[in-house]
Amino acid sequence: MVMKKILLVLLLVSLVVTAGCYSCKTWQKLHGRKPADPSVKFMWQKGCRPAPMPLPAQCEPCPKPAPPPPVVPNCSTKTYPCEGCGVVKLEKCMPPQVQTGAEFEYKIRVTNLTNCALADVVVTDTLISNMQYKTSNPPANVQGNKLIWVFPGLAVKETKEISVTAVAIASGIAQNCVDVTYRMPLCLQTVSIQPIVSITKTAPAEVSICDLISYTLRVENTGTGPANNVKIIDDLPSGLVTTQGSSRIEIPIGTLLAGTARNVSVAVKAQKSGTYTNNAVALADGNIKIQSPQVSTTVRQPVLNITKTGPDVQYIDREVTYEIAVTNTGDWPAVNTLIEDEIPAGVTFVRASQGGVLVQNKVMWKVASLSPGAVAKTSVTYMPKDIGTVADTVSASAVCADTVKVTAQTQVRGVSAALLEVIDLADPIRIGNNTTYRIMVTNQGSATGTNIAVKAMLESQMEYVSSAGATQGTFAGDTVTFALLPSLAAKSRATWEVTVKAKAQGDVRFRVKMKSDQLDRDVEETESTTFYE
């Protein structure tokens, strides 16, 4: 191995001596290193020689090649409208020479030299001879032999560059000319403002007819300028009025600045129950008229209905009980419902159902709240003191409900209890003598007896002599008929007498019949008398 290295060194030295120098690759290989750049031929090219590898004295750097001749630019510049009053600078650069039939590129630059923006900048490139347009960036509007680029605006000091690719179609001079036009407008700014008005209306979904309806009206300007002479108009539906009695709400707002809003509250009153729907309108200068969305409020009301039942007829000294029912037929609770029964004349209070309280000449019940459809039932009992008609009136009232009344009547009657009695004033009776029968009708009841009819029947052993008494009697056949007694007051008595003569002996019977309006059947009474010789 040592001998091989020695031989290799000797070979390299001989090459240096014969060639005068050796390559960088050879030099690096000699020192056991891999060349960094295989394209380098000699150590002095591209810094091939790495330190600390000294350059042999035999190797001197080769002289540098001469630089290529400079390319003469083919550019032209023009300032518009003149050099001393420049507004736009137009530049164009083309290669000094091109090969016929080969594509080449040239550039156009347009620059705004002023401190103002330019408008409608139009660059026109006219192909005069020997040139054919291929493409450009930005694309051109090709009109015949004219290439046109339109720039809507050119900002202060801004430059636009156009790259054009063309081809010379024949040898010789290839020429084209570029031009530019522009506008330099005088601009002045003003601010355009627009008010945007909106209005909303809020209301409760439902209220009692006794409550005010509170409307909240909000008008807002979300635009960019003030809204002037803003006004809110709200025409109320029929049945609603303001607290002053008006059917129209009109509220001046004045000027409403952009980004501001105003809230206004208004109270209205319902004159009857029902559902009320409407909207409000906001007006402002500039024919602004905006409607709010519709809102609805249902006005509810408790409605009381009262019934009272009791006997149409009752006898004196017997209790009379009245049943009372109060119903809320409305659609809102009847709060603090009060039931009052006025004690009628001619009776005495006995008792009341649960909750009833006697206050002076009234019996009262209180119900905290009577829901829609609910019924409150009570009763009161009286004892009649006199015969006649009892008229009992009861009323019911509640918050927001109209007071209702009803009267029940009961005819108080007495009991007519007629007692019929017959006696003979003499017994036994000798044939040929007379005896008298006394007839007595006593009203033991509490009511007057009316149309009392009395008849007396004689047997064959009797001979009619005479009759007398409370009413006149008439004898026909074997019967004495007395005229009707129109009335017999309670605890009073009526008397009649019939005198007969004994005709034959025997145990005879004197029979009497009585009837009145108060009796469904006849009452009969018989008196036995012994006739003898």
C-alpha positions in Angstrom: 0.0 0.0 0.0 2.8 2.4 0.9 4.4 1.7 -2.5 1.1 2.4 -4.3 0.7 5.8 -2.7 4.3 6.7 -3.5 3.8 5.7 -7.2 0.6 7.8 -7.3 2.3 10.9 -6.0 5.1 10.5 -8.5 2.5 10.2 -11.3 0.7 13.3 -10.2 3.9 15.3 -10.0 4.8 14.2 -13.4 1.4 15.3 -14.7 1.9 18.7 -13.1 5.3 19.0 -14.7 4.0 18.0 -18.1 0.6 19.9 -17.9 1.8 22.8 -15.9 -1.3 22.5 -13.5 -3.9 20.1 -12.5 -7.6 20.2 -11.8 -9.4 20.9 -8.6 -10.9 17.4 -8.7 -7.4 15.9 -9.0 -6.0 18.1 -6.3 -8.8 17.1 -3.9 -8.5 13.4 -4.8 -4.8 13.7 -4.1 -5.6 14.8 -0.6 -8.3 12.1 -0.1 -11.3 14.5 -0.4 -14.4 14.3 -2.6 -14.8 17.3 -4.9 -17.6 19.7 -3.9 -18.4 20.6 -7.4 -17.5 18.1 -10.1 -18.0 20.8 -12.8 -15.0 22.7 -11.6 -12.0 22.1 -13.8 -9.3 24.0 -12.0 -8.7 24.9 -8.4 -9.0 28.6 -9.0 -12.5 28.5 -10.4 -15.4 29.1 -8.0 -13.2 28.9 -4.9 -12.6 25.2 -5.4 -9.4 25.2 -3.4 -10.3 24.6 0.2 -7.9 25.7 3.0 -5.5 24.6 4.1 -4.6 23.1 0.7 -1.9 25.3 -0.8 -1.8 25.9 -4.5 1.4 24.4 -6.0 3.8 27.0 -7.3 3.6 25.6 -10.8 -0.2 26.4 -11.0 -1.1 30.1 -11.7 -4.7 31.3 -12.2 -5.7 31.5 -15.8 -6.7 34.9 -17.0 -10.5 35.8 -16.7 -12.5 35.8 -19.9 -13.5 39.2 -21.3 -17.1 40.3 -20.4 -19.7 40.3 -23.2 -20.4 43.7 -24.8 -23.2 45.7 -23.1 -26.7 45.5 -24.4 -27.9 48.9 -25.6 -31.5 49.4 -24.2 -34.3 50.1 -26.7 -36.6 52.2 -24.6 -38.5 55.4 -25.0 -40.4 57.7 -22.5 -43.0 60.4 -23.0 -44.6 62.7 -20.4 -48.1 64.0 -20.9 -49.2 66.6 -21.5 -45.7 68.0 -21.5 -42.3 67.6 -19.9 -42.6 70.5 -17.6 -46.2 69.8 -16.6 -46.2 66.1 -16.2 -49.3 64.2 -15.4 -48.8 60.8 -16.9 -45.4 59.2 -17.9 -45.6 56.6 -20.6 -42.6 54.2 -21.1 -42.0 51.5 -23.7 -39.1 49.1 -24.0 -38.5 46.6 -26.8 -35.5 44.4 -27.7 -33.2 46.2 -30.2 -33.5 43.3 -32.6 -35.6 40.2 -32.9 -35.5 37.1 -35.1 -38.1 37.0 -37.8 -40.9 34.5 -37.0 -39.8 34.2 -33.3 -41.9 35.5 -30.4 -40.5 38.3 -28.4 -41.7 40.4 -25.4 -41.9 44.1 -24.9 -43.2 46.2 -22.0 -45.3 49.3 -21.6 -45.5 51.2 -18.3 -47.9 54.0 -17.4 -47.3 56.1 -14.3 -49.5 58.7 -12.5 -47.0 61.6 -11.7 -49.5 63.7 -9.7 -50.9 63.7 -6.2 -54.4 63.2 -7.5 -56.2 60.1 -8.8 -56.7 59.8 -12.5 -59.7 58.3 -14.1 -60.4 56.4 -17.4 -56.7 55.8 -18.3 -56.6 54.3 -21.8 -53.4 52.9 -23.3 -53.4 52.3 -27.1 -50.6 50.5 -28.8 -50.8 50.6 -32.7 -49.0 47.9 -34.7 -47.8 49.7 -37.8 -45.7 47.1 -39.7 -44.2 43.7 -39.6 -45.6 42.8 -36.1 -48.3 40.4 -35.1 -49.9 40.4 -31.6 -49.9 37.2 -29.7 -50.9 37.8 -26.1 -50.5 40.3 -23.2 -50.8 40.7 -19.5 -53.3 42.1 -18.8 -55.2 41.0 -21.9 -55.7 43.6 -24.6 -58.9 44.6 -26.3 -57.8 44.1 -29.9 -59.5 46.3 -32.4 -57.9 45.8 -35.8 -54.2 46.8 -35.5 -54.8 48.5 -32.2 -54.2 47.0 -28.7 -56.3 48.8 -26.1 -56.0 48.6 -22.3 -58.5 50.5 -20.1 -57.7 51.3 -16.5 -60.7 52.8 -14.7 -58.5 54.6 -12.2 -54.8 55.3 -11.5 -54.1 56.2 -7.9 -51.6 58.8 -6.8 -48.0 57.8 -8.1 -49.4 54.4 -9.2 -47.8 52.5 -12.1 -49.4 50.0 -14.3 -47.2 47.6 -16.4 -48.3 45.8 -19.5 -46.3 42.8 -21.0 -46.9 42.1 -24.6 -45.8 39.1 -26.6 -45.5 39.6 -30.4 -43.8 38.2 -33.4 -42.0 39.8 -36.3 -43.7 38.5 -39.4 -41.1 39.7 -41.9 -37.5 40.9 -41.9 -36.9 44.6 -41.8 -38.1 47.3 -39.5 -40.9 46.2 -37.1 -42.5 49.4 -35.6 -45.4 50.1 -33.3 -46.5 53.3 -31.4 -48.2 53.7 -28.0 -50.3 56.5 -26.8 -52.3 57.3 -23.6 -55.4 59.3 -22.7 -56.8 60.0 -19.3 -59.2 62.2 -17.3 -58.3 64.2 -14.3 -61.6 64.9 -12.7 -62.2 67.5 -10.1 -63.9 65.6 -7.2 -65.6 67.0 -4.1 -67.2 64.8 -1.4 -70.4 65.3 0.6 -72.0 62.9 3.0 -75.3 61.3 2.1 -77.4 60.5 5.2 -80.5 58.5 5.5 -82.7 58.1 8.6 -84.2 54.6 9.0 -87.2 54.8 11.3 -88.9 51.8 12.9 -91.7 51.5 15.4 -92.8 48.7 17.7 -95.8 48.4 19.9 -96.2 46.1 22.9 -99.3 45.3 25.0 -100.4 42.7 27.6 -101.9 39.6 26.2 -105.0 39.9 28.4 -106.4 42.1 31.2 -109.5 42.5 33.3 -112.0 45.1 32.1 -111.3 47.0 35.3 -107.6 47.3 34.5 -106.0 49.8 32.2 -104.2 48.5 29.1 -100.6 49.8 29.1 -99.2 50.2 25.6 -95.5 50.8 25.1 -94.6 52.5 21.9 -90.9 52.5 20.8 -89.7 54.5 17.8 -86.0 54.0 16.8 -83.7 55.6 14.2 -81.1 53.0 13.0 -80.1 55.1 10.0 -77.1 57.5 9.4 -78.9 60.8 9.9 -81.6 62.5 12.1 -85.3 61.9 11.5 -87.1 65.2 11.8 -90.6 66.0 13.0 -91.2 62.4 14.2 -94.7 61.7 15.4 -96.5 58.6 16.6 -100.2 58.1 15.6 -102.3 55.3 17.1 -105.9 55.1 16.1 -107.6 52.9 18.7 -110.1 50.2 17.7 -113.8 50.7 18.6 -114.3 50.0 22.3 -110.9 51.4 23.5 -110.4 55.0 24.7 -107.6 56.9 26.4 -108.0 58.0 30.0 -109.1 61.4 28.5 -111.8 59.6 26.5 -110.1 60.0 23.1 -110.0 57.3 20.5 -106.7 58.6 18.9 -103.2 58.7 20.4 -101.0 61.4 18.9 -97.5 61.9 20.4 -94.9 64.4 19.0 -91.4 63.1 19.3 -89.5 65.9 17.4 -86.0 65.1 16.1 -84.7 61.6 16.6 -81.0 61.4 16.1 -79.3 58.5 14.3 -78.7 55.6 16.7 -81.3 56.8 19.3 -84.7 55.6 20.3 -87.7 56.8 22.4 -90.1 54.8 24.5 -93.5 56.2 25.3 -96.1 54.5 27.5 -99.8 55.1 27.1 -102.7 53.8 29.1 -106.1 53.0 27.5 -109.4 51.7 28.9 -111.7 49.1 27.4 -115.4 50.0 27.4 -116.4 46.4 26.9 -114.9 42.9 26.9 -113.4 41.4 23.7 -110.2 41.2 21.7 -108.7 44.4 20.5 -106.1 44.4 17.6 -104.3 47.3 16.0 -101.0 48.9 15.2 -99.3 52.3 15.5 -97.7 54.5 12.8 -94.6 56.6 12.9 -94.4 59.7 10.7 -91.4 61.8 9.8 -90.2 64.3 7.2 -89.3 62.9 3.9 -92.6 61.0 3.5 -91.5 58.5 6.1 -94.5 56.5 7.3 -93.8 53.2 9.1 -96.3 50.9 10.7 -95.6 48.7 13.7 -96.6 45.0 13.8 -100.1 44.4 15.0 -100.6 43.6 18.7 -103.7 42.0 20.3 -105.1 42.3 23.9 -108.0 40.3 25.1 -110.1 42.1 27.7 -111.9 39.7 30.0 -114.7 40.2 32.5 -116.4 38.3 35.3 -120.2 38.0 34.7 -122.4 36.9 37.6 -125.6 35.0 37.3 -127.8 34.4 40.3 -130.7 32.0 40.9 -132.9 31.6 44.0 -135.4 28.8 44.5 -137.9 28.2 47.3 -141.5 27.0 47.9 -144.2 28.8 46.1 -146.6 28.1 48.9 -146.0 27.4 52.6 -148.2 27.3 55.7 -147.7 29.7 58.5 -145.6 28.4 61.4 -143.6 26.3 59.0 -140.0 27.1 57.9 -139.3 28.5 54.4 -135.8 27.6 53.0 -134.4 29.4 49.9 -131.5 27.9 47.9 -129.2 30.5 46.3 -126.7 29.7 43.4 -124.2 32.3 42.1 -122.4 31.4 38.8 -119.5 33.2 37.2 -120.4 32.9 33.5 -117.7 35.3 32.4 -114.0 34.6 31.4 -112.2 36.3 34.3 -112.2 35.4 38.0 -114.9 37.2 40.1 -112.8 38.5 43.0 -114.3 39.3 46.4 -117.8 38.0 45.5 -120.4 39.2 48.0 -123.8 37.5 48.3 -126.4 39.5 50.3 -129.9 38.3 51.2 -132.3 40.9 52.5 -134.5 39.6 55.3 -138.1 40.2 54.1 -140.8 41.5 56.3 -143.1 39.1 58.1 -140.4 36.5 58.8 -137.9 35.6 61.4 -134.3 34.5 60.6 -133.7 30.9 61.5 -130.3 29.9 60.0 -128.0 30.2 57.0 -125.7 27.8 55.2 -122.0 27.7 56.0 -120.3 31.0 55.9 -123.5 33.0 56.2 -123.4 35.9 58.7 -126.4 37.9 59.9 -125.6 41.6 59.7 -128.5 43.8 60.7 -131.2 43.0 58.2 -129.1 41.0 55.8 -127.5 37.6 55.6 -124.1 37.8 53.9 -121.6 35.3 52.4 -118.2 36.2 51.0 -116.3 34.3 48.3 -112.6 35.2 47.8 -112.5 34.3 44.2 -115.1 32.6 41.9 -113.3 31.2 38.8 -115.0 31.3 35.4 -117.7 28.6 35.3 -117.6 28.1 39.1 -120.8 28.1 41.2 -121.2 29.3 44.8 -124.2 27.7 46.5 -125.8 29.0 49.8 -129.1 28.7 51.5 -131.1 30.7 54.1 -134.1 29.6 56.2 -136.9 31.9 57.6 -140.0 31.4 59.7 -143.1 33.2 58.4 -145.0 35.2 61.1 -148.0 36.3 59.1 -150.1 35.0 56.3 -149.4 36.7 53.0 -146.6 36.9 50.4 -143.0 36.7 51.4 -140.7 38.4 48.8 -137.1 37.6 49.4 -134.4 39.4 47.4 -130.8 38.3 47.1 -128.0 40.1 45.3 -124.4 39.2 44.2 -121.5 41.6 43.4 -117.8 41.2 42.7 -114.8 43.3 41.6 -115.3 44.2 37.9 -118.6 42.4 37.8 -122.1 44.0 37.5 -124.3 43.5 40.5 -127.2 41.0 39.9 -130.4 40.5 41.9 -133.2 38.1 42.0 -136.4 37.8 44.1 -138.2 34.7 45.1 -141.8 34.8 46.4 -143.7 32.4 48.7 -147.4 32.5 49.5 -147.8 31.9 53.2 -151.1 30.4 54.0 -152.9 29.5 57.2 -154.5 26.1 57.9 -158.3 26.1 57.9 -159.3 23.3 60.3 -163.1 23.3 60.5 -164.7 21.3 63.3 -168.4 20.2 62.7 -170.6 19.5 65.8 -174.3 18.6 66.1 -176.3 18.4 69.4 -180.0 18.0 70.2 -181.2 20.5 72.8 -183.8 18.0 74.3 -183.7 14.2 74.4 -185.9 12.1 74.7 -188.9 13.7 72.9 -192.6 12.7 73.3 -194.3 12.2 70.0 -196.0 15.5 69.1 -193.4 17.6 70.7 -190.6 19.6 69.1 -186.9 19.4 69.5 -184.1 21.6 68.1 -180.7 20.4 66.7 -177.9 22.9 66.9 -175.2 22.7 64.2 -171.8 24.4 65.1 -168.8 24.8 62.7 -165.6 26.0 64.5 -162.4 27.1 62.6 -159.7 25.7 64.8 -156.9 26.5 62.2 -154.9 29.5 61.4 -156.5 30.5 58.1 -159.9 31.7 57.2 -162.3 29.0 55.9 -164.2 30.0 52.8 -167.4 29.0 51.1 -168.7 26.8 53.9 -171.7 24.8 52.9 -173.9 23.0 55.5 -176.8 20.5 54.8 -179.1 18.7 57.4 -181.0 15.4 56.5 -184.1 14.4 58.3 -185.4 10.9 58.8 -189.1 9.8 58.3 -190.0 10.1 62.0 -189.1 13.8 61.9 -191.3 16.7 60.6 -189.5 19.9 59.6 -190.6 22.9 61.6 -188.1 25.7 61.1 -184.4 26.6 60.6 -182.2 29.6 61.5 -178.5 30.5 61.9 -175.5 32.0 60.3 -177.1 31.7 56.8 -180.6 31.1 55.6 -181.9 27.6 55.3 -184.2 26.1 52.7 -186.2 22.8 53.2 -186.8 20.5 50.3 -187.6 16.8 50.4 -186.0 15.7 53.6 -183.0 18.1 53.4 -182.4 21.5 54.9 -179.8 23.4 52.8 -178.2 26.5 54.2 -176.8 29.2 52.0 -173.0 29.3 51.7 -171.1 31.0 54.5 -168.5 33.0 52.5 -165.8 33.0 55.2 -165.1 31.8 58.7 -162.1 33.4 60.4 -159.6 31.4 62.3 -160.6 30.6 65.8 -164.3 31.6 65.1 -167.6 29.7 65.1 -170.8 29.7 63.0 -174.1 28.2 64.3 -177.2 26.9 62.7 -180.4 25.4 64.2 -183.1 23.1 62.8 -186.4 22.5 64.7 -188.4 19.3 64.1 -191.5 17.6 65.5 -191.5 14.0 66.6 -193.9 12.0 64.5 -193.2 8.4 65.5 -191.4 6.7 68.2 -188.0 5.2 67.7 -184.2 5.8 67.8 -183.9 8.5 65.1 -180.8 10.1 63.5 -180.2 13.7 62.5 -177.4 13.9 59.9 -175.3 16.9 58.9 -172.8 17.4 56.0 -170.3 20.2 55.7 -167.9 21.3 52.9 -165.5 24.2 52.2 -162.9 25.4 49.8 -160.2 24.0 52.1 -161.7 20.5 52.3 -161.4 17.9 49.6 -164.2 15.7 51.1 -167.4 16.3 53.0 -167.4 16.2 56.8 -170.4 14.3 58.3 -171.8 14.4 61.8 -174.9 12.5 63.2 -176.9 13.1 66.4 -179.1 10.4 67.9 -182.5 11.2 69.6 -185.1 9.0 71.2 -188.7 9.6 70.2 -191.4 8.0 72.5 -195.2 8.0 73.2 
